[in-house]
Amino acid sequence: MEGGLRRGSGPLTFRLMETPLLVQPDPADPRLTRRVAGLDHTGARVEASVTVERPLTLYLNGQEIVTMMTILDRPEELALGYLLNQGMLRRDDVVQGVEYDEDLGVVVVRTERRTDYEEKLKKKTLTSGCAQGTAFGDLLEDFAARRLPPAELRTSWLYRLLHRINTLPTLYLEAGAIHGCALCERDRPLVYMEDVGRHNAVDKIAGWMFRAGCEPGDKIFYTTGRLTSEMVIKTVRMGIPILVSRSGFTAWGVELAREAGVMLIGRCKGKRFTALAGEERIVFDADLAYVEEESAKHWRKNGRDG
């Protein structure tokens, strides 16, 4: 099986041939990083790659919604995903156009439905996102009514996913200071997005799913960020039943995941993980004796909880 596991006398290994992702980072894109000169700990001159963030102002049908700091690699998907995850764009909305002006740093989403979110915009909440994400106060209004399909997760899928994601060429490995998220199906990552804040990376995947008409009920969502209430709420809004992270949990994130039926798995590094919601749907079919520990060169977070 392509991309599958092979057993031998040593640890579990992976075939070199992998199915390409539908979307993945381009670390060579010159717009995303900049070389900056400085000094190292010995006083020697060094030059380092640093991630470039830029402002992007989002309008919906002529109304200014928010200004975001982003790497600006996929502004159209970011705009659509942000509006979807904030409840300002409906799944059945007809989007007449998404227009991005690079010179102005503006993206405009136009829908057939007339919109007015002046009252909603007054109820802002600063989220726990590392780049200071903003959510709006009514996100939980329809949360109790949402229930996700009881999808199962095989540990053999999980270990293949972690290996593939950790060995992707990414902007993180080039310059750091960035988060990544992946949309996966069984043992295959389909889409990988990065941005300076995990909420932006999530929103870009949500926007891509909307444009592609991607069904969420059999998907797995992976993030390098913490499993906070914001992450769980966005995953539920996207309709994805399994949420996986290499980082730790917050208590409210766990509570919301249990309420909505999200399988919540964190602290995924090498052969180790911890499941705090939906754990009864995990199928333990991988032999840990054949699973390798994660190489330090692929660590995207140092420390236990990120």
N, C-alpha and C positions, 0 to 999 in steps of 0.2 A: 504493500500500500504506500503511495507516494506521501511523503511527509510523516510516515508512521514510525513506530518504535521497533527496534530490533534488539533481541536478546543475544548475548554472547556470554563469555566467561567473566566479563567485567560489567561496569555500570551500563544502564540503559543508554542507547545511542540513537541518533536521529539521522534519517537519510538526508543527503545534501540537497536533493532536488525538492523544491517546495513550490506549491502553487502561488503565483504572484498575488499580492493583495490588490483589491480594486482601487484603493487609495492608500498611499503611504507617504511619509515625509521625504523631502528632498533636501538633505543637509548641504548639498552643493549649491543651492539657490543663493546667489550673492545678496539678495535683498534681506535675508533672514539673519545674517550674522555680520559682524564687523571685527576687524583686527585692531586691537588696542594695545599700545605699548605701556609698560610699567616695570616694577621691580618685583623680584621674588624674595623669599625669606632670608636669602644670603646677601641681598643687595644687588644681585646681578640683573641686568636688563633682560626683560622677557617680553614676548608678544603673545597675547591670548585672544581666542575667538570669544566674542560676547554676543548674546542674543539681542536683536534689535526689536524694540516694541514701539508701536505707533498708535496714535488715537484714531478711532473710527466712530463717527457719529451716525446713529441709526434713526431713520425716519420711517414712520408707517403712515402712508396716505397723507403726507404733508405735515404730520405731527411729530415733533422731535421726541424721541423716546429715551435715549441714553447715549452717553459717550463711553466707549470701552477702550482699554489698552490691550492691544493684540499684536501678533506678529504679522497680521494682514496677508496670510497666504491664501485664505479661502473666505473672503469677506461676505460673499453671497450666502454660503451655507451657515456662517456664523450669525448673520442677520435673521435668517429664517428660523434657525434653531433657537435663538434667544427668544424670539416672539412666541414660538410654540411652547417653550418651557416656562414662559411667564404667563401663558394663557391668553395672550393677545392675538394669536393666530390659531384658528381652528383647523383640525385635520381635514375638514371638508371645505375649507375656504378655497376659492378660486384665486390664485395669485396671477395677476395680470402682468407683473414684471418685477424684476429685481435689478436695480441700476446702481452701479458702483462707479464713483468718480475718484480716481486715484489722486488727482491733484488736490481736491478739496478734502479728502479723507472722509467721504460721506457715502452711505449706502441707503437707498430708498426702496422700500417694499410697497408695492401697490396691489390692493386686493379689490375684487368686485364688490365685496361687502363694505359698507361705510363703517368707519371705526372712530371712536372717541374715548380715549383712556385718560382724560384729564384728572378724574377723581382717583383712578387707580395709581397714577403717577405720584400722587401725594403720599401714598403709603409705602415708602421705601424701607427696606431692611438691609443693613450691611451684613453680608453673609460671612462665613468663616473661610471663604476662598482665599488662597494665599495672595491673590492680586486684588483683594477687596471687591468681590463680586457684589452685585446688588440684586435683591429679589423684591417682589412686591407683596404686600401684606395679606392678600387673599389667596395665596397659593394652596393653602390647606383646605379651602372651602369645599372642593369636590374630592379631596383625597380619600375620605371614608367610603365613598361610593366605588372606588376603583379596586378591582381584584384581578390579580395576574394569574395566568395559567400555571398549573403545578408542574413546571418543567423539571426534569432530572438532570443531574450533572455527573458524568463519569470522571473519576480521578485520572484516568488515562488521557481524557480530553484535556483536563486542566494542566497536566504536566507538559503536554505537547504545546498548548497555547503559551504557557509561560516561557518555554524554551524559545519558541518562534519570536515572540514579542521582544524578549531580552536580547536577541541577536539581530534584530532589525537595524539597518543603518538609520540613525535618528539624529535630530537636531540636539537632543540631550547629550548624546555621546560626543557631538562636535563642539558644543558650547555650554551645555548645562543651563541652569536657571529656567527650567521649563517643565511642564507636566505633559503626560501623554495619556490618551484613552483609545481603546480599541473596541470595535464591534465584532463579535465572533459568532460562529455557528459551529456547534459541536467542537471539533479539535482544530478548527481553522480560523485565524483572524482574517476578517474581510476588509476592514477599514481601520487605519490608524491615523489619529490626528494629534497634533501637539499645539500648545500655546503657553503663554506665560502664566495663565491661571487655569486650573483644572475645569472651572465652569465654562470657559471659552472652548476648551477641547471637547467637552460634553456637548455644548450647543452646536458645534460644527458637525458632529456626528448626527445629531438630531436633524439638522438642516439637510444633510446628505440623505438621510433616510426618507425625509419628506419628498425631496426631489426625485429619488429613485423609486418611490413607492414600495419601500422595503418593509416586509411584515416583521414585527418585533417579537411575536409570541414564542419563537424557538431560538432566540438569540441570547448571547452572554455579553455582558458589558464589563470591560476591564478598565481600571484607572490606576495611575500611580499615586493618586491623592488619597486623603483620609476618607473614611466612610462616615460622612457627616449627614445630618438631616437633609441638607441641600442636595447632596449626591443621591440619597435615596428618593427624595421627592422627584428629582429630574428623571431618574431611572423609571419610576412608576409612571410619570407623565409620558415617557417614551414607550411604555408598554412592555419593557424588557423584564423578564422574571428572575434573572440571575445577575448579581453584581459582585465583582471580584476586585480586590485591591492588594497591592503589596504592602500597604500601610495599615494603620490601626482604625479603631472604631470610636464613635462617640455614643453615649448612652441613648440619646434621642434618635440617632440614626438606627440603632438596633431596634428600638421600640417601634419606630415607623415601619421598618422592614418586616417585622413580625406581624404588624397590623395589616399590611398590604399583601403579604404572601411573597415577599422578595426573599430569595436565597441570598444570604449575605456572608461572603467569605473574605477574610482579611489576613494580613501578615503572611502573604504568599511569597515565600523565598525558597528556592530549591525544592525539597520534598516536604517542606513544612507549610501548614496553613491552619487557620482557626475559623470555624463556621459558627456563627451566633444566631442565625435565623435560617429556617428552611433546611436544616441539616439532615432531616429525615429523608430528603430527596437525593442525597448524595449516594452514588454507587461506587463502592471502594473496589475497583477492579484492577488497579495498578499494583504491582509488586514493588514495594519501596526499596528492596534490595537492588533493583535495577534502575533506580532513579538517581541521577547525579545531583550533588549539591550545586547551588548556583555559584558561578565564578564571580569573584569580586569585581572584575572589570566590567561586568554587566549590571552591577548594582545601580539602580536609579534613585535609591534613597539609602542613606546611611542611617543606622539606628533602627530600633524595633518598630516604631509607630509612624515614622516619617513626619 
